[in-house]
C-alpha cells in the first residue's frame, strides 16, 4: 500500500461509510417464519407480511401471542425479540432523525454511483451526527478540489455538505 493509499484510508476511516437503510428490519426473518410454519403451516401468510404500520406490528404481536402454545417457548422468545426490533426500526424510520438519515443515504448512494471509478473520493456520514454528509478524498490541486465541491453541490444534496478534500503534495 502506497503513501497516498494510507493517507486516503486514514481520512476515510474518520467517516462512517456504512449505510443504515439496508439493515432496517421490516418483516420477521425467513428463518423465524420457517420455524413458525413448522409448527403451523397455515400461519405463513399471516406472519410473512412486510410491516407498513404500527397496526401491522400489533397484529403480528397478537397473532404470536394467540399461537404461543403452538409455536413453543423458544420460537415465541425469538418472535418477541424480532418484534421488538421491528417496532424499534419502525419508530426510528418514522422519527425526524430517521427520515433525515435515510434521505441522506439515498443521496449518498446515488452520489457514490457517479464517482465509482474515482479511486480517492469517499462519501459518508459523521460518526457523531449521522444526519451530516461528509465528502472527501485526495485531489491533485486546488482547482480539482473546487471542481469536486461544485460537482457534489450540483447533485442537489438534501443538506449542506461537509468537504474534507486534501490537496496532495509532491
FISE-588732 format. One record per atom (N, C-alpha, C): residue in one letter; x, y negated, z negated; residue number from 1; atom name. Coordinates in steps of 0.001 Angstrom, whole numbers. Layout:
BEGIN
TORSE  residuo        x        y        z  num  atomo
TORSE        A        X        Y        Z  NUM     CA
...
REM end
This chain:
BEGIN
TORSE  residuo        x        y        z  num  atomo
TORSE        X      854     1177        0    1      N
TORSE        X        0        0        0    1     CA
TORSE        X      895    -1233        0    1      C
TORSE        X      658    -2133      934    2      N
TORSE        X     1465    -3339     1051    2     CA
TORSE        X     1084    -4390       30    2      C
TORSE        X     1888    -5430      -53    3      N
TORSE        X     1656    -6514     -993    3     CA
TORSE        X      310    -7193     -746    3      C
TORSE        X      -40    -7414      519    4      N
TORSE        X    -1318    -8033      868    4     CA
TORSE        X    -2487    -7169      392    4      C
TORSE        X    -2343    -5860      575    5      N
TORSE        X    -3382    -4933      121    5     CA
TORSE        X    -3554    -5001    -1398    5      C
TORSE        X    -2454    -5059    -2116    6      N
TORSE        X    -2505    -5135    -3581    6     CA
TORSE        X    -3185    -6410    -4051    6      C
TORSE        X    -2841    -7525    -3411    7      N
TORSE        X    -3471    -8799    -3762    7     CA
TORSE        X    -4969    -8730    -3490    7      C
TORSE        X    -5321    -8213    -2313    8      N
TORSE        X    -6740    -8115    -1948    8     CA
TORSE        X    -7495    -7246    -2950    8      C
TORSE        X    -6968    -6071    -3244    9      N
TORSE        X    -7643    -5153    -4164    9     CA
TORSE        X    -7760    -5755    -5563    9      C
TORSE        X    -6741    -6486    -5985   10      N
TORSE        X    -6779    -7146    -7287   10     CA
TORSE        X    -7895    -8188    -7333   10      C
TORSE        X    -7990    -9002    -6297   11      N
TORSE        X    -9032   -10035    -6239   11     CA
TORSE        X   -10423    -9408    -6129   11      C
TORSE        X   -10549    -8396    -5301   12      N
TORSE        X   -11843    -7727    -5096   12     CA
TORSE        X   -12326    -7071    -6390   12      C
TORSE        X   -11396    -6576    -7199   13      N
TORSE        X   -11786    -5900    -8447   13     CA
TORSE        X   -12404    -6868    -9456   13      C
TORSE        X   -12245    -8161    -9244   14      N
TORSE        X   -12818    -9162   -10141   14     CA
TORSE        X   -14283    -9441    -9816   14      C
TORSE        X   -14783    -8765    -8782   15      N
TORSE        X   -16158    -8956    -8306   15     CA
TORSE        X   -16884    -7617    -8336   15      C
TORSE        X   -18148    -7649    -8695   16      N
TORSE        X   -18970    -6442    -8705   16     CA
TORSE        X   -19499    -6203    -7290   16      C
TORSE        X   -18932    -5217    -6622   17      N
TORSE        X   -19338    -4931    -5241   17     CA
TORSE        X   -20382    -3824    -5161   17      C
TORSE        X   -20806    -3301    -6296   18      N
TORSE        X   -21837    -2251    -6315   18     CA
TORSE        X   -23211    -2883    -6197   18      C
TORSE        X   -24092    -2208    -5498   19      N
TORSE        X   -25465    -2689    -5361   19     CA
TORSE        X   -26372    -1906    -6309   19      C
TORSE        X   -27217    -2626    -6998   20      N
TORSE        X   -28143    -2020    -7955   20     CA
TORSE        X   -29332    -1390    -7239   20      C
TORSE        X   -29793    -2045    -6183   21      N
TORSE        X   -31007    -1617    -5477   21     CA
TORSE        X   -31109     -131    -5202   21      C
TORSE        X   -30077      490    -4629   22      N
TORSE        X   -30191     1916    -4314   22     CA
TORSE        X   -30342     2830    -5529   22      C
TORSE        X   -29995     2358    -6710   23      N
TORSE        X   -30085     3224    -7888   23     CA
TORSE        X   -31389     3044    -8664   23      C
TORSE        X   -32259     2183    -8189   24      N
TORSE        X   -33531     1964    -8873   24     CA
TORSE        X   -34461     3148    -8595   24      C
TORSE        X   -35071     3636    -9657   25      N
TORSE        X   -35982     4776    -9502   25     CA
TORSE        X   -37409     4293    -9271   25      C
TORSE        X   -38072     4955    -8341   26      N
TORSE        X   -39471     4606    -8056   26     CA
TORSE        X   -40345     5858    -8025   26      C
TORSE        X   -39758     6988    -8402   27      N
TORSE        X   -40530     8225    -8465   27     CA
TORSE        X   -39785     9222    -9363   27      C
TORSE        X   -40475    10261    -9756   28      N
TORSE        X   -39826    11322   -10523   28     CA
TORSE        X   -38814    12018    -9614   28      C
TORSE        X   -37769    12547   -10193   29      N
TORSE        X   -36740    13225    -9401   29     CA
TORSE        X   -37304    14496    -8772   29      C
TORSE        X   -36739    14865    -7625   30      N
TORSE        X   -37172    16090    -6936   30     CA
TORSE        X   -36995    17299    -7827   30      C
TORSE        X   -35911    17311    -8569   31      N
TORSE        X   -35634    18416    -9484   31     CA
TORSE        X   -36746    18552   -10524   31      C
TORSE        X   -37152    17434   -11100   32      N
TORSE        X   -38211    17466   -12107   32     CA
TORSE        X   -39552    17857   -11483   32      C
TORSE        X   -39840    17320   -10320   33      N
TORSE        X   -41092    17684    -9635   33     CA
TORSE        X   -41128    19189    -9390   33      C
TORSE        X   -40002    19744    -8965   34      N
TORSE        X   -39948    21197    -8737   34     CA
TORSE        X   -40152    21977   -10033   34      C
TORSE        X   -39581    21497   -11123   35      N
TORSE        X   -39770    22170   -12416   35     CA
TORSE        X   -41235    22136   -12838   35      C
TORSE        X   -41876    21005   -12643   36      N
TORSE        X   -43299    20875   -12984   36     CA
TORSE        X   -44125    21825   -12128   36      C
TORSE        X   -43813    21861   -10830   37      N
TORSE        X   -44601    22675    -9898   37     CA
TORSE        X   -44359    24173   -10082   37      C
TORSE        X   -43246    24557   -10671   38      N
TORSE        X   -43034    25965   -11001   38     CA
TORSE        X   -44019    26408   -12073   38      C
TORSE        X   -44425    25463   -12900   39      N
TORSE        X   -45399    25753   -13962   39     CA
TORSE        X   -46834    25655   -13440   39      C
TORSE        X   -47066    24683   -12523   40      N
TORSE        X   -48403    24486   -11971   40     CA
TORSE        X   -48269    23782   -10613   40      C
TORSE        X   -48324    24570    -9542   41      N
TORSE        X   -48111    24059    -8181   41     CA
TORSE        X   -49146    23009    -7776   41      C
TORSE        X   -50335    23068    -8345   42      N
TORSE        X   -51382    22119    -7954   42     CA
TORSE        X   -51062    20685    -8401   42      C
TORSE        X   -50052    20522    -9258   43      N
TORSE        X   -49687    19173    -9715   43     CA
TORSE        X   -48805    18417    -8717   43      C
TORSE        X   -48260    19125    -7713   44      N
TORSE        X   -47306    18489    -6789   44     CA
TORSE        X   -47815    17159    -6207   44      C
TORSE        X   -48990    17111    -5610   45      N
TORSE        X   -49395    15816    -5025   45     CA
TORSE        X   -49593    14714    -6078   45      C
TORSE        X   -49870    15107    -7292   46      N
TORSE        X   -50114    14123    -8348   46     CA
TORSE        X   -48817    13573    -8949   46      C
TORSE        X   -47770    14385    -8979   47      N
TORSE        X   -46508    13933    -9571   47     CA
TORSE        X   -45505    13456    -8525   47      C
TORSE        X   -45835    13604    -7253   48      N
TORSE        X   -44914    13222    -6175   48     CA
TORSE        X   -45146    11805    -5656   48      C
TORSE        X   -45797    10987    -6426   49      N
TORSE        X   -46126     9637    -5959   49     CA
TORSE        X   -44938     8681    -6094   49      C
TORSE        X   -44953     7659    -5283   50      N
TORSE        X   -43999     6554    -5416   50     CA
TORSE        X   -44694     5482    -6248   50      C
TORSE        X   -44051     5074    -7309   51      N
TORSE        X   -44636     4112    -8245   51     CA
TORSE        X   -44666     2725    -7612   51      C
TORSE        X   -45875     2181    -7522   52      N
TORSE        X   -46053      847    -6943   52     CA
TORSE        X   -46722     -117    -7920   52      C
TORSE        X   -47141      410    -9068   53      N
TORSE        X   -47806     -441   -10055   53     CA
TORSE        X   -47662      168   -11447   53      C
TORSE        X   -47976     -654   -12448   54      N
TORSE        X   -47960     -149   -13821   54     CA
TORSE        X   -49019      932   -14000   54      C
TORSE        X   -50105      816   -13246   55      N
TORSE        X   -51152     1848   -13326   55     CA
TORSE        X   -50638     3201   -12854   55      C
TORSE        X   -49767     3192   -11838   56      N
TORSE        X   -49171     4456   -11371   56     CA
TORSE        X   -48352     5104   -12482   56      C
TORSE        X   -47600     4309   -13208   57      N
TORSE        X   -46801     4835   -14317   57     CA
TORSE        X   -47715     5386   -15404   57      C
TORSE        X   -48774     4645   -15707   58      N
TORSE        X   -49726     5095   -16731   58     CA
TORSE        X   -50397     6400   -16315   58      C
TORSE        X   -50781     6497   -15041   59      N
TORSE        X   -51417     7743   -14567   59     CA
TORSE        X   -50450     8926   -14677   59      C
TORSE        X   -49180     8696   -14324   60      N
TORSE        X   -48181     9760   -14460   60     CA
TORSE        X   -48006    10171   -15920   60      C
TORSE        X   -47918     9182   -16803   61      N
TORSE        X   -47777     9475   -18239   61     CA
TORSE        X   -48966    10283   -18741   61      C
TORSE        X   -50169     9845   -18370   62      N
TORSE        X   -51379    10557   -18796   62     CA
TORSE        X   -51405    11980   -18250   62      C
TORSE        X   -51036    12140   -16998   63      N
TORSE        X   -51023    13460   -16363   63     CA
TORSE        X   -50033    14387   -17069   63      C
TORSE        X   -48861    13877   -17363   64      N
TORSE        X   -47844    14669   -18060   64     CA
TORSE        X   -48339    15044   -19457   64      C
TORSE        X   -48941    14089   -20119   65      N
TORSE        X   -49470    14341   -21470   65     CA
TORSE        X   -50559    15423   -21433   65      C
TORSE        X   -51451    15343   -20435   66      N
TORSE        X   -52525    16351   -20306   66     CA
TORSE        X   -51982    17754   -20018   66      C
TORSE        X   -50831    17820   -19384   67      N
TORSE        X   -50257    19105   -18988   67     CA
TORSE        X   -49050    19502   -19837   67      C
TORSE        X   -48907    18889   -20977   68      N
TORSE        X   -47776    19106   -21873   68     CA
TORSE        X   -47582    20587   -22206   68      C
TORSE        X   -48642    21260   -22555   69      N
TORSE        X   -48549    22680   -22928   69     CA
TORSE        X   -48201    23559   -21729   69      C
TORSE        X   -48673    23192   -20561   70      N
TORSE        X   -48426    23986   -19354   70     CA
TORSE        X   -46971    23855   -18903   70      C
TORSE        X   -46446    22638   -18917   71      N
TORSE        X   -45091    22422   -18391   71     CA
TORSE        X   -43989    22780   -19380   71      C
TORSE        X   -44309    22871   -20645   72      N
TORSE        X   -43317    23269   -21652   72     CA
TORSE        X   -42550    22084   -22224   72      C
TORSE        X   -41934    22330   -23358   73      N
TORSE        X   -41256    21286   -24117   73     CA
TORSE        X   -40081    20655   -23365   73      C
TORSE        X   -39227    21490   -22769   74      N
TORSE        X   -38045    20949   -22082   74     CA
TORSE        X   -38435    20064   -20900   74      C
TORSE        X   -39360    20555   -20080   75      N
TORSE        X   -39799    19779   -18912   75     CA
TORSE        X   -40531    18520   -19378   75      C
TORSE        X   -41338    18655   -20413   76      N
TORSE        X   -42046    17497   -20956   76     CA
TORSE        X   -41055    16425   -21420   76      C
TORSE        X   -40003    16854   -22127   77      N
TORSE        X   -38991    15919   -22621   77     CA
TORSE        X   -38301    15194   -21454   77      C
TORSE        X   -37969    15945   -20413   78      N
TORSE        X   -37343    15346   -19232   78     CA
TORSE        X   -38306    14359   -18571   78      C
TORSE        X   -39574    14711   -18537   79      N
TORSE        X   -40597    13798   -17986   79     CA
TORSE        X   -40622    12492   -18773   79      C
TORSE        X   -40577    12587   -20082   80      N
TORSE        X   -40608    11390   -20926   80     CA
TORSE        X   -39416    10480   -20611   80      C
TORSE        X   -38228    11089   -20440   81      N
TORSE        X   -37033    10307   -20133   81     CA
TORSE        X   -37155     9628   -18768   81      C
TORSE        X   -37610    10384   -17766   82      N
TORSE        X   -37726     9798   -16429   82     CA
TORSE        X   -38839     8754   -16356   82      C
TORSE        X   -39917     8977   -17089   83      N
TORSE        X   -40992     7979   -17110   83     CA
TORSE        X   -40523     6682   -17756   83      C
TORSE        X   -39701     6784   -18787   84      N
TORSE        X   -39153     5581   -19413   84     CA
TORSE        X   -38262     4840   -18419   84      C
TORSE        X   -37437     5589   -17692   85      N
TORSE        X   -36570     4968   -16685   85     CA
TORSE        X   -37405     4316   -15577   85      C
TORSE        X   -38456     4997   -15146   86      N
TORSE        X   -39356     4430   -14133   86     CA
TORSE        X   -39963     3115   -14618   86      C
TORSE        X   -40444     3111   -15852   87      N
TORSE        X   -41066     1903   -16407   87     CA
TORSE        X   -40035      778   -16545   87      C
TORSE        X   -38841     1119   -17034   88      N
TORSE        X   -37792      102   -17176   88     CA
TORSE        X   -37418     -496   -15821   88      C
TORSE        X   -37235      361   -14824   89      N
TORSE        X   -36873     -120   -13488   89     CA
TORSE        X   -38005     -953   -12885   89      C
TORSE        X   -39236     -488   -13048   90      N
TORSE        X   -40381    -1237   -12527   90     CA
TORSE        X   -40424    -2637   -13148   90      C
TORSE        X   -40262    -2708   -14462   91      N
TORSE        X   -40294    -4003   -15145   91     CA
TORSE        X   -39133    -4893   -14690   91      C
TORSE        X   -37950    -4289   -14506   92      N
TORSE        X   -36789    -5087   -14097   92     CA
TORSE        X   -36971    -5651   -12690   92      C
TORSE        X   -37417    -4817   -11740   93      N
TORSE        X   -37533    -5319   -10364   93     CA
TORSE        X   -38621    -6383   -10225   93      C
TORSE        X   -39533    -6438   -11182   94      N
TORSE        X   -40570    -7462   -11145   94     CA
TORSE        X   -40246    -8654   -12043   94      C
TORSE        X   -39084    -8605   -12689   95      N
TORSE        X   -38653    -9742   -13510   95     CA
TORSE        X   -38022   -10796   -12603   95      C
TORSE        X   -37865   -11993   -13130   96      N
TORSE        X   -37244   -13074   -12356   96     CA
TORSE        X   -35814   -12698   -11956   96      C
TORSE        X   -35055   -12168   -12911   97      N
TORSE        X   -33675   -11766   -12621   97     CA
TORSE        X   -33637   -10648   -11598   97      C
TORSE        X   -34478    -9645   -11774   98      N
TORSE        X   -34508    -8521   -10843   98     CA
TORSE        X   -34823    -8963    -9424   98      C
TORSE        X   -35794    -9847    -9283   99      N
TORSE        X   -36147   -10353    -7950   99     CA
TORSE        X   -34979   -11089    -7314   99      C
TORSE        X   -34292   -11914    -8119  100      N
TORSE        X   -33144   -12669    -7593  100     CA
TORSE        X   -32027   -11720    -7160  100      C
TORSE        X   -31703   -10774    -8038  101      N
TORSE        X   -30607    -9849    -7738  101     CA
TORSE        X   -30913    -9043    -6480  101      C
TORSE        X   -32118    -8524    -6362  102      N
TORSE        X   -32469    -7717    -5192  102     CA
TORSE        X   -32507    -8552    -3921  102      C
TORSE        X   -32973    -9792    -4019  103      N
TORSE        X   -32969   -10695    -2872  103     CA
TORSE        X   -31524   -10972    -2445  103      C
TORSE        X   -30670   -11222    -3420  104      N
TORSE        X   -29250   -11448    -3128  104     CA
TORSE        X   -28620   -10209    -2498  104      C
TORSE        X   -28958    -9037    -3007  105      N
TORSE        X   -28388    -7805    -2474  105     CA
TORSE        X   -28809    -7559    -1026  105      C
TORSE        X   -30029    -7935     -676  106      N
TORSE        X   -30449    -7814      725  106     CA
TORSE        X   -29558    -8688     1604  106      C
TORSE        X   -29293    -9917     1137  107      N
TORSE        X   -28416   -10808     1891  107     CA
TORSE        X   -27003   -10234     1946  107      C
TORSE        X   -26494    -9739      835  108      N
TORSE        X   -25143    -9162      784  108     CA
TORSE        X   -25015    -8020     1783  108      C
TORSE        X   -25998    -7148     1823  109      N
TORSE        X   -25966    -6004     2741  109     CA
TORSE        X   -25906    -6474     4191  109      C
TORSE        X   -26726    -7449     4534  110      N
TORSE        X   -26733    -7994     5895  110     CA
TORSE        X   -25407    -8678     6212  110      C
TORSE        X   -24916    -9479     5277  111      N
TORSE        X   -23659   -10199     5498  111     CA
TORSE        X   -22490    -9224     5647  111      C
TORSE        X   -22490    -8176     4856  112      N
TORSE        X   -21413    -7180     4961  112     CA
TORSE        X   -21399    -6525     6343  112      C
TORSE        X   -22566    -6312     6899  113      N
TORSE        X   -22636    -5717     8247  113     CA
TORSE        X   -21953    -6609     9275  113      C
TORSE        X   -22057    -7912     9091  114      N
TORSE        X   -21469    -8831    10078  114     CA
TORSE        X   -19951    -8894     9985  114      C
TORSE        X   -19384    -8409     8879  115      N
TORSE        X   -17924    -8501     8687  115     CA
TORSE        X   -17278    -7136     8501  115      C
TORSE        X   -17983    -6080     8850  116      N
TORSE        X   -17467    -4739     8536  116     CA
TORSE        X   -16117    -4437     9191  116      C
TORSE        X   -15752    -5165    10228  117      N
TORSE        X   -14452    -4946    10868  117     CA
TORSE        X   -13347    -5823    10279  117      C
TORSE        X   -13698    -6673     9320  118      N
TORSE        X   -12713    -7553     8691  118     CA
TORSE        X   -12061    -6828     7516  118      C
TORSE        X   -10753    -6722     7539  119      N
TORSE        X   -10044    -5947     6524  119     CA
TORSE        X    -9969    -6638     5168  119      C
TORSE        X    -9829    -7953     5154  120      N
TORSE        X    -9545    -8640     3899  120     CA
TORSE        X   -10643    -9607     3459  120      C
TORSE        X   -11898    -9205     3585  121      N
TORSE        X   -13013   -10012     3098  121     CA
TORSE        X   -13908    -9109     2256  121      C
TORSE        X   -14379    -9632     1135  122      N
TORSE        X   -15315    -8888      289  122     CA
TORSE        X   -16499    -9788      -51  122      C
TORSE        X   -17625    -9145     -327  123      N
TORSE        X   -18831    -9857     -751  123     CA
TORSE        X   -19416    -9062    -1906  123      C
TORSE        X   -19670    -9731    -3008  124      N
TORSE        X   -20231    -9045    -4168  124     CA
TORSE        X   -20919   -10013    -5099  124      C
TORSE        X   -21090    -9548    -6335  125      N
TORSE        X   -21772   -10344    -7354  125     CA
TORSE        X   -20821   -10583    -8519  125      C
TORSE        X   -21152   -11560    -9315  126      N
TORSE        X   -20394   -11827   -10527  126     CA
TORSE        X   -20634   -10698   -11523  126      C
TORSE        X   -19593   -10257   -12201  127      N
TORSE        X   -19752    -9250   -13256  127     CA
TORSE        X   -20567    -9820   -14407  127      C
TORSE        X   -20390   -11109   -14675  128      N
TORSE        X   -21052   -11745   -15814  128     CA
TORSE        X   -22490   -12119   -15485  128      C
TORSE        X   -22717   -12645   -14296  129      N
TORSE        X   -24054   -13072   -13883  129     CA
TORSE        X   -24366   -12449   -12523  129      C
TORSE        X   -25081   -11323   -12505  130      N
TORSE        X   -25330   -10633   -11233  130     CA
TORSE        X   -26226   -11393   -10265  130      C
TORSE        X   -26715   -12569   -10668  131      N
TORSE        X   -27508   -13371    -9730  131     CA
TORSE        X   -26620   -14277    -8881  131      C
TORSE        X   -25304   -14283    -9141  132      N
TORSE        X   -24360   -15092    -8358  132     CA
TORSE        X   -23710   -14235    -7280  132      C
TORSE        X   -23580   -14808    -6093  133      N
TORSE        X   -22914   -14118    -4982  133     CA
TORSE        X   -21519   -14723    -4806  133      C
TORSE        X   -20541   -13826    -4695  134      N
TORSE        X   -19150   -14251    -4517  134     CA
TORSE        X   -18622   -13681    -3206  134      C
TORSE        X   -18019   -14554    -2409  135      N
TORSE        X   -17414   -14146    -1149  135     CA
TORSE        X   -15950   -14548    -1222  135      C
TORSE        X   -15077   -13621     -897  136      N
TORSE        X   -13664   -13934     -970  136     CA
TORSE        X   -12829   -13056      -62  136      C
TORSE        X   -11553   -13267     -158  137      N
TORSE        X   -10641   -12480      640  137     CA
TORSE        X    -9361   -13243      901  137      C
TORSE        X    -8636   -12775     1875  138      N
TORSE        X    -7352   -13386     2217  138     CA
TORSE        X    -7438   -13960     3624  138      C
TORSE        X    -7059   -15233     3754  139      N
TORSE        X    -7092   -15944     5037  139     CA
TORSE        X    -5674   -16270     5480  139      C
TORSE        X    -5518   -16450     6768  140      N
TORSE        X    -4186   -16777     7295  140     CA
TORSE        X    -3823   -18246     7066  140      C
TORSE        X    -4855   -19132     7021  141      N
TORSE        X    -4575   -20556     6807  141     CA
TORSE        X    -5845   -21256     6323  141      C
TORSE        X    -5728   -22547     6006  142      N
TORSE        X    -6869   -23323     5500  142     CA
TORSE        X    -7979   -23446     6534  142      C
TORSE        X    -7608   -23499     7795  143      N
TORSE        X    -8612   -23611     8862  143     CA
TORSE        X    -9505   -22360     8879  143      C
TORSE        X    -8883   -21194     8799  144      N
TORSE        X    -9666   -19949     8768  144     CA
TORSE        X   -10537   -19900     7514  144      C
TORSE        X   -10011   -20355     6406  145      N
TORSE        X   -10776   -20387     5144  145     CA
TORSE        X   -12038   -21231     5315  145      C
TORSE        X   -11872   -22430     5891  146      N
TORSE        X   -13020   -23317     6099  146     CA
TORSE        X   -14014   -22711     7088  146      C
TORSE        X   -13510   -22085     8148  147      N
TORSE        X   -14388   -21439     9131  147     CA
TORSE        X   -15208   -20329     8481  147      C
TORSE        X   -14563   -19543     7637  148      N
TORSE        X   -15276   -18459     6958  148     CA
TORSE        X   -16340   -19001     6006  148      C
TORSE        X   -16025   -20054     5283  149      N
TORSE        X   -17007   -20642     4377  149     CA
TORSE        X   -18212   -21171     5149  149      C
TORSE        X   -17967   -21830     6263  150      N
TORSE        X   -19059   -22326     7103  150     CA
TORSE        X   -19867   -21145     7649  150      C
TORSE        X   -19165   -20133     8113  151      N
TORSE        X   -19830   -18945     8678  151     CA
TORSE        X   -20800   -18336     7668  151      C
TORSE        X   -20337   -18126     6434  152      N
TORSE        X   -21201   -17490     5437  152     CA
TORSE        X   -22353   -18395     5022  152      C
TORSE        X   -22125   -19693     4977  153      N
TORSE        X   -23215   -20630     4664  153     CA
TORSE        X   -24278   -20595     5754  153      C
TORSE        X   -23849   -20406     7004  154      N
TORSE        X   -24798   -20365     8125  154     CA
TORSE        X   -25606   -19067     8167  154      C
TORSE        X   -25226   -18078     7362  155      N
TORSE        X   -26008   -16835     7280  155     CA
TORSE        X   -27215   -16991     6348  155      C
TORSE        X   -27451   -18229     5909  156      N
TORSE        X   -28592   -18574     5060  156     CA
TORSE        X   -28691   -17721     3793  156      C
TORSE        X   -27681   -17808     2929  157      N
TORSE        X   -27766   -17057     1678  157     CA
TORSE        X   -28906   -17589      807  157      C
TORSE        X   -29480   -16737      -38  158      N
TORSE        X   -30605   -17171     -875  158     CA
TORSE        X   -30183   -18139    -1983  158      C
TORSE        X   -28880   -18217    -2247  159      N
TORSE        X   -28356   -19135    -3261  159     CA
TORSE        X   -27038   -19705    -2751  159      C
TORSE        X   -26505   -20708    -3455  160      N
TORSE        X   -25176   -21229    -3111  160     CA
TORSE        X   -24137   -20155    -3406  160      C
TORSE        X   -23198   -20011    -2500  161      N
TORSE        X   -22160   -19000    -2648  161     CA
TORSE        X   -20974   -19547    -3426  161      C
TORSE        X   -20306   -18656    -4130  162      N
TORSE        X   -19025   -18993    -4756  162     CA
TORSE        X   -17941   -18387    -3873  162      C
TORSE        X   -17052   -19230    -3376  163      N
TORSE        X   -15991   -18742    -2493  163     CA
TORSE        X   -14693   -18554    -3265  163      C
TORSE        X   -14010   -17454    -2955  164      N
TORSE        X   -12723   -17164    -3595  164     CA
TORSE        X   -11698   -16716    -2552  164      C
TORSE        X   -11594   -17489    -1499  165      N
TORSE        X   -10620   -17163     -463  165     CA
TORSE        X    -9223   -17623     -876  165      C
TORSE        X    -8249   -16806     -565  166      N
TORSE        X    -6853   -17118     -834  166     CA
TORSE        X    -6151   -17259      515  166      C
TORSE        X    -5394   -18319      664  167      N
TORSE        X    -4609   -18511     1885  167     CA
TORSE        X    -3265   -17809     1660  167      C
TORSE        X    -2977   -16860     2551  168      N
TORSE        X    -1725   -16111     2370  168     CA
TORSE        X     -524   -16996     2696  168      C
TORSE        X      513   -16760     1969  169      N
TORSE        X     1753   -17482     2202  169     CA
TORSE        X     2801   -16491     2681  169      C
TORSE        X     3627   -16936     3580  170      N
TORSE        X     4648   -16047     4160  170     CA
TORSE        X     5798   -15865     3220  170      C
REM end
